[in-house]
Amino acid sequence: MYSLWLSWKHLVHKPAQLTLNLVLLALSTGLIAGVMIFNQMVTERLDRNLAGIDLVIGAKGSPLQLILAGMYHLDVPTGNISLQSAKPFLRAGHPLIERAVPLSLGDSYQGYRIVGTDSSFLQLYGLSISQGRANQSPMDILAGAGVARALNLKIGQTFQSVHGLDDNVDLEHADSPAFRITGILAPSGTVADQLLLTPLESVWMVHDHGDHPHDEGQTEADHEITTLLIQYKVRNHLTLNLPRNINDNTDLMAASPAMEMNRLYLLLGAGTDLLHMLAWIILVVSGLSIFVSMYSSLQARRYELALMRVMGSTPGGLFRLIIQEGFLLALGGGILGLFLAHAGIWAAGNFLEKEWHYAFDAWIFLPEEGWLFLGVLLFGILAALIPAWQSRKVDIAQTLVE
């Protein structure tokens, strides 16, 4: 215990060197841990929202945009499609399709998206109602748990929707019927927590009113939806060719969530790989810094070490003293780095929650962080190994004479 105190006292005796080594170690550890945590959280959240969806159908445009808008509600839709064109996929008894969930997007309330859909959406995500009842009638709203908590929504509360996905009061549908909260969903950990669900008819009523009226006697063909979320009944060569047939032979676009998300992960992976490489370079530089500072310190401490030998310290004791200095540096840098990583994720999570309404728990620790921390400790010990070995070879008589 006394030798640990001696090691610590020597480290703090040179605060500039100590600060530089701690900053380098913390920066490299924090970058590696931060990228690891962020990747894990984003991938887990995106994978959770796949919900077994095999295909997304919508207006032609960017397939990735269609997926991000229709499934993750992170982008603007590629456009609308007529309900009539979607009817073949919605019919009961379809030989390939187990479930087709229609979504109508485009309006919001205080930045949270209003989604026109039907009861199949609840089945798709396995949702349950914690308060109130289901949205059975037009203009009924079933609020996600996250929205209800953020906006303090209550059963029976009413509001007007805003056209578009920004919180712009100038675009409020002031002349349309008001929405009313009839139920609040139980937390699910999916994108549904951040949505306001309503029957499709609600969206049509809002947009048939005011600036865009339809003629009396309008038909179902006049109505539009934004996307269809498809779950296959079977997987065979017919389902394999279904997206291509839709894209080639209709005015619709079909996109595979699995394929598009793999492409997105590849794009993200290139950036995270670069950050990982930078972090490892900084870690190597920090190790060299520890080695150089300890080696140069060893030369300056030869007289001190010789006196310690005269006073009874063994070569093994001196070796342990230097190793402990590397260990303490790595311990401090590792702890500081992990704290910075989680603090950075917390700050990024707050931004993402504000912009995208996705909640991230920044203070959950991954098992991989434990291995990273042990690796940093080992790295600090290895950086001190050569200076520690040199301390065993101090010539007591010659050093004291000099």
VENWO-V468115 format. One record per residue. N is the residue number from 1. SS is DSSP state (hx for helix, st for strand, lp for the rest). PHI is phi in whole degrees, -180 to 180 (* if undefined). Layout:
n=N ss=SS phi=PHI
n=N ss=SS phi=PHI
This chain:
n=1 ss=lp phi=*
n=2 ss=hx phi=-65
n=3 ss=hx phi=-66
n=4 ss=hx phi=-63
n=5 ss=hx phi=-64
n=6 ss=hx phi=-63
n=7 ss=hx phi=-62
n=8 ss=hx phi=-65
n=9 ss=hx phi=-62
n=10 ss=hx phi=-70
n=11 ss=hx phi=-64
n=12 ss=hx phi=-77
n=13 ss=lp phi=-68
n=14 ss=lp phi=-123
n=15 ss=hx phi=-63
n=16 ss=hx phi=-65
n=17 ss=hx phi=-63
n=18 ss=hx phi=-60
n=19 ss=hx phi=-63
n=20 ss=hx phi=-60
n=21 ss=hx phi=-65
n=22 ss=hx phi=-65
n=23 ss=hx phi=-64
n=24 ss=hx phi=-63
n=25 ss=hx phi=-64
n=26 ss=hx phi=-66
n=27 ss=hx phi=-64
n=28 ss=hx phi=-67
n=29 ss=hx phi=-63
n=30 ss=hx phi=-64
n=31 ss=hx phi=-64
n=32 ss=hx phi=-63
n=33 ss=hx phi=-66
n=34 ss=hx phi=-62
n=35 ss=hx phi=-64
n=36 ss=hx phi=-63
n=37 ss=hx phi=-67
n=38 ss=hx phi=-63
n=39 ss=hx phi=-59
n=40 ss=hx phi=-63
n=41 ss=hx phi=-69
n=42 ss=hx phi=-66
n=43 ss=hx phi=-62
n=44 ss=hx phi=-62
n=45 ss=hx phi=-68
n=46 ss=hx phi=-68
n=47 ss=hx phi=-66
n=48 ss=hx phi=-63
n=49 ss=lp phi=-85
n=50 ss=lp phi=-65
n=51 ss=lp phi=51
n=52 ss=lp phi=70
n=53 ss=lp phi=-78
n=54 ss=lp phi=-95
n=55 ss=st phi=-154
n=56 ss=st phi=-122
n=57 ss=st phi=-116
n=58 ss=st phi=-163
n=59 ss=st phi=-76
n=60 ss=lp phi=-66
n=61 ss=lp phi=163
n=62 ss=lp phi=-85
n=63 ss=hx phi=-60
n=64 ss=hx phi=-65
n=65 ss=hx phi=-63
n=66 ss=hx phi=-62
n=67 ss=hx phi=-67
n=68 ss=hx phi=-64
n=69 ss=hx phi=-79
n=70 ss=hx phi=-80
n=71 ss=lp phi=-105
n=72 ss=lp phi=-104
n=73 ss=lp phi=55
n=74 ss=lp phi=-114
n=75 ss=lp phi=-144
n=76 ss=lp phi=-82
n=77 ss=lp phi=-64
n=78 ss=lp phi=-76
n=79 ss=lp phi=142
n=80 ss=lp phi=-111
n=81 ss=st phi=-127
n=82 ss=st phi=-73
n=83 ss=hx phi=-61
n=84 ss=hx phi=-63
n=85 ss=hx phi=-70
n=86 ss=hx phi=-90
n=87 ss=hx phi=-54
n=88 ss=hx phi=-57
n=89 ss=hx phi=-86
n=90 ss=hx phi=-93
n=91 ss=lp phi=-69
n=92 ss=lp phi=-69
n=93 ss=lp phi=81
n=94 ss=lp phi=-62
n=95 ss=lp phi=-67
n=96 ss=lp phi=-110
n=97 ss=st phi=-107
n=98 ss=st phi=-81
n=99 ss=st phi=-148
n=100 ss=st phi=-125
n=101 ss=st phi=-109
n=102 ss=st phi=-81
n=103 ss=st phi=-128
n=104 ss=st phi=-123
n=105 ss=st phi=-115
n=106 ss=st phi=136
n=107 ss=st phi=-115
n=108 ss=st phi=-153
n=109 ss=st phi=-141
n=110 ss=lp phi=51
n=111 ss=lp phi=87
n=112 ss=st phi=-99
n=113 ss=st phi=-79
n=114 ss=st phi=-95
n=115 ss=st phi=-119
n=116 ss=st phi=-81
n=117 ss=st phi=-159
n=118 ss=lp phi=-130
n=119 ss=lp phi=-65
n=120 ss=hx phi=-65
n=121 ss=hx phi=-64
n=122 ss=hx phi=-64
n=123 ss=hx phi=-68
n=124 ss=hx phi=-60
n=125 ss=hx phi=-101
n=126 ss=lp phi=62
n=127 ss=lp phi=-89
n=128 ss=lp phi=-133
n=129 ss=st phi=-98
n=130 ss=st phi=-94
n=131 ss=st phi=-140
n=132 ss=st phi=75
n=133 ss=lp phi=-135
n=134 ss=lp phi=-70
n=135 ss=lp phi=-83
n=136 ss=lp phi=-86
n=137 ss=lp phi=-119
n=138 ss=lp phi=-54
n=139 ss=lp phi=77
n=140 ss=st phi=-77
n=141 ss=st phi=-123
n=142 ss=st phi=-107
n=143 ss=st phi=-90
n=144 ss=lp phi=-66
n=145 ss=hx phi=-61
n=146 ss=hx phi=-67
n=147 ss=hx phi=-64
n=148 ss=hx phi=-60
n=149 ss=hx phi=-71
n=150 ss=hx phi=-67
n=151 ss=hx phi=-101
n=152 ss=lp phi=55
n=153 ss=lp phi=-77
n=154 ss=lp phi=-125
n=155 ss=lp phi=-60
n=156 ss=lp phi=93
n=157 ss=lp phi=-66
n=158 ss=st phi=-120
n=159 ss=st phi=-162
n=160 ss=lp phi=-100
n=161 ss=lp phi=-83
n=162 ss=st phi=-115
n=163 ss=st phi=-72
n=164 ss=lp phi=94
n=165 ss=lp phi=-107
n=166 ss=lp phi=-100
n=167 ss=lp phi=-82
n=168 ss=lp phi=-119
n=169 ss=hx phi=-65
n=170 ss=hx phi=-67
n=171 ss=hx phi=-103
n=172 ss=st phi=-67
n=173 ss=lp phi=-80
n=174 ss=lp phi=-68
n=175 ss=lp phi=-94
n=176 ss=lp phi=-89
n=177 ss=lp phi=-60
n=178 ss=lp phi=-85
n=179 ss=st phi=-79
n=180 ss=st phi=-136
n=181 ss=st phi=-78
n=182 ss=st phi=-110
n=183 ss=st phi=-161
n=184 ss=st phi=-128
n=185 ss=st phi=-77
n=186 ss=lp phi=-73
n=187 ss=lp phi=-58
n=188 ss=lp phi=-124
n=189 ss=lp phi=74
n=190 ss=lp phi=-113
n=191 ss=hx phi=-62
n=192 ss=hx phi=-61
n=193 ss=hx phi=-62
n=194 ss=hx phi=-106
n=195 ss=st phi=-117
n=196 ss=st phi=-114
n=197 ss=st phi=-94
n=198 ss=st phi=-148
n=199 ss=st phi=-61
n=200 ss=hx phi=-55
n=201 ss=hx phi=-61
n=202 ss=hx phi=-62
n=203 ss=hx phi=-64
n=204 ss=hx phi=-65
n=205 ss=hx phi=-63
n=206 ss=hx phi=-64
n=207 ss=hx phi=-89
n=208 ss=hx phi=-80
n=209 ss=lp phi=-101
n=210 ss=hx phi=84
n=211 ss=hx phi=-75
n=212 ss=hx phi=-129
n=213 ss=lp phi=-75
n=214 ss=lp phi=-103
n=215 ss=lp phi=-66
n=216 ss=lp phi=-62
n=217 ss=lp phi=78
n=218 ss=lp phi=-60
n=219 ss=lp phi=-103
n=220 ss=hx phi=-61
n=221 ss=hx phi=-64
n=222 ss=hx phi=-73
n=223 ss=lp phi=-77
n=224 ss=st phi=-128
n=225 ss=st phi=-128
n=226 ss=lp phi=-102
n=227 ss=st phi=-145
n=228 ss=st phi=-123
n=229 ss=st phi=-99
n=230 ss=st phi=-113
n=231 ss=st phi=-113
n=232 ss=st phi=-76
n=233 ss=lp phi=-83
n=234 ss=lp phi=-135
n=235 ss=lp phi=-128
n=236 ss=lp phi=-149
n=237 ss=hx phi=-65
n=238 ss=hx phi=-71
n=239 ss=hx phi=-69
n=240 ss=hx phi=-64
n=241 ss=hx phi=-92
n=242 ss=hx phi=-60
n=243 ss=hx phi=-59
n=244 ss=hx phi=-65
n=245 ss=hx phi=-62
n=246 ss=hx phi=-65
n=247 ss=hx phi=-67
n=248 ss=hx phi=-87
n=249 ss=hx phi=-116
n=250 ss=lp phi=-135
n=251 ss=lp phi=-86
n=252 ss=st phi=-96
n=253 ss=st phi=-125
n=254 ss=st phi=-116
n=255 ss=st phi=-134
n=256 ss=lp phi=-89
n=257 ss=hx phi=-57
n=258 ss=hx phi=-62
n=259 ss=hx phi=-67
n=260 ss=hx phi=-68
n=261 ss=hx phi=-71
n=262 ss=hx phi=-62
n=263 ss=hx phi=-65
n=264 ss=hx phi=-65
n=265 ss=hx phi=-63
n=266 ss=hx phi=-64
n=267 ss=hx phi=-65
n=268 ss=hx phi=-65
n=269 ss=hx phi=-63
n=270 ss=hx phi=-62
n=271 ss=hx phi=-69
n=272 ss=hx phi=-69
n=273 ss=hx phi=-63
n=274 ss=hx phi=-65
n=275 ss=hx phi=-65
n=276 ss=hx phi=-61
n=277 ss=hx phi=-62
n=278 ss=hx phi=-62
n=279 ss=hx phi=-64
n=280 ss=hx phi=-67
n=281 ss=hx phi=-62
n=282 ss=hx phi=-64
n=283 ss=hx phi=-64
n=284 ss=hx phi=-64
n=285 ss=hx phi=-62
n=286 ss=hx phi=-65
n=287 ss=hx phi=-64
n=288 ss=hx phi=-64
n=289 ss=hx phi=-64
n=290 ss=hx phi=-63
n=291 ss=hx phi=-62
n=292 ss=hx phi=-64
n=293 ss=hx phi=-65
n=294 ss=hx phi=-74
n=295 ss=hx phi=-68
n=296 ss=hx phi=-67
n=297 ss=hx phi=-65
n=298 ss=hx phi=-62
n=299 ss=hx phi=-64
n=300 ss=hx phi=-75
n=301 ss=lp phi=-103
n=302 ss=hx phi=-58
n=303 ss=hx phi=-65
n=304 ss=hx phi=-61
n=305 ss=hx phi=-67
n=306 ss=hx phi=-63
n=307 ss=hx phi=-62
n=308 ss=hx phi=-64
n=309 ss=hx phi=-66
n=310 ss=hx phi=-63
n=311 ss=lp phi=-85
n=312 ss=lp phi=116
n=313 ss=lp phi=-70
n=314 ss=lp phi=-94
n=315 ss=hx phi=-57
n=316 ss=hx phi=-66
n=317 ss=hx phi=-66
n=318 ss=hx phi=-66
n=319 ss=hx phi=-58
n=320 ss=hx phi=-64
n=321 ss=hx phi=-62
n=322 ss=hx phi=-71
n=323 ss=hx phi=-61
n=324 ss=hx phi=-64
n=325 ss=hx phi=-64
n=326 ss=hx phi=-64
n=327 ss=hx phi=-65
n=328 ss=hx phi=-66
n=329 ss=hx phi=-61
n=330 ss=hx phi=-66
n=331 ss=hx phi=-63
n=332 ss=hx phi=-64
n=333 ss=hx phi=-66
n=334 ss=hx phi=-66
n=335 ss=hx phi=-63
n=336 ss=hx phi=-63
n=337 ss=hx phi=-64
n=338 ss=hx phi=-65
n=339 ss=hx phi=-64
n=340 ss=hx phi=-63
n=341 ss=hx phi=-62
n=342 ss=hx phi=-71
n=343 ss=hx phi=-65
n=344 ss=hx phi=-66
n=345 ss=hx phi=-65
n=346 ss=hx phi=-62
n=347 ss=hx phi=-65
n=348 ss=hx phi=-65
n=349 ss=hx phi=-64
n=350 ss=hx phi=-63
n=351 ss=hx phi=-66
n=352 ss=hx phi=-65
n=353 ss=hx phi=-67
n=354 ss=hx phi=-71
n=355 ss=hx phi=-84
n=356 ss=hx phi=-113
n=357 ss=lp phi=64
n=358 ss=lp phi=-102
n=359 ss=lp phi=-92
n=360 ss=lp phi=-126
n=361 ss=lp phi=-94
n=362 ss=lp phi=-78
n=363 ss=lp phi=-107
n=364 ss=lp phi=-92
n=365 ss=lp phi=-97
n=366 ss=lp phi=-90
n=367 ss=hx phi=-58
n=368 ss=hx phi=-62
n=369 ss=hx phi=-67
n=370 ss=hx phi=-63
n=371 ss=hx phi=-66
n=372 ss=hx phi=-62
n=373 ss=hx phi=-63
n=374 ss=hx phi=-63
n=375 ss=hx phi=-64
n=376 ss=hx phi=-65
n=377 ss=hx phi=-61
n=378 ss=hx phi=-63
n=379 ss=hx phi=-62
n=380 ss=hx phi=-64
n=381 ss=hx phi=-67
n=382 ss=hx phi=-64
n=383 ss=hx phi=-64
n=384 ss=lp phi=-93
n=385 ss=hx phi=-65
n=386 ss=hx phi=-66
n=387 ss=hx phi=-57
n=388 ss=hx phi=-66
n=389 ss=hx phi=-67
n=390 ss=hx phi=-64
n=391 ss=hx phi=-65
n=392 ss=lp phi=-70
n=393 ss=lp phi=-99
n=394 ss=lp phi=-64
n=395 ss=lp phi=-83
n=396 ss=hx phi=-64
n=397 ss=hx phi=-63
n=398 ss=hx phi=-65
n=399 ss=hx phi=-64
n=400 ss=hx phi=-69
n=401 ss=hx phi=-66
n=402 ss=lp phi=-67
